[in-house]
Amino acid sequence: MRLHLHNGLGTALPSWRLIIGTAGIALTASLALALSQPAILDVDGQRVVSDVAPVTTGSVAYLPLRAVSEAAGAETSFNARTNELTLRRGTDVLTMKVGDRSATLDGRPIELKTAPFTVHGRAMVRGSDVALALASAVKYDVARGRIDVRTPGAVVAGVPDDGQ
């Protein structure tokens, strides 16, 4: 970094190239964030709209549990006192806690890949853990920014669930 002494007080000021370069990088990053779109979330071919968008990092997607589970025909509940989340679909019951990878599925202990967390009061759960809980398939297409959840027996656009 080349410094110039311009103010006569001996204080080093950065060169104009450094200032222009930093401003250019900041503008590019700001535009990228402003123009980015949250991932599109579909459950059994139906668009799911939630007040909290899925969180994506690299090739992993974290889904708003209540929105996804209800779209898949499951029920969710949350105990604010214990931070415990319960998801029920048919006879299957998944119980987990925010911030804890330990969970139970139908009374058997399991280990989640990632601990559930909250965003604006909504529980977010890793897609693969949602797939386990709903006995479904969750696919995240990074290039298209699309998350598809398919539950067993669902027919999407005339294609059975095993025709993916």
Salt bridges, closest charged atoms under 4 A:
ASP42 OD1 - ARG47 NE 2.93
ASP42 OD2 - ARG146 NH2 2.22
ASP51 OD1 - ARG122 NE 3.04
GLU70 OE2 - ARG66 NH1 3.46
GLU111 OE2 - ARG101 NE 3.82
ASP141 OD2 - ARG144 NH1 3.36
ASP148 OD1 - ARG146 NE 3.31
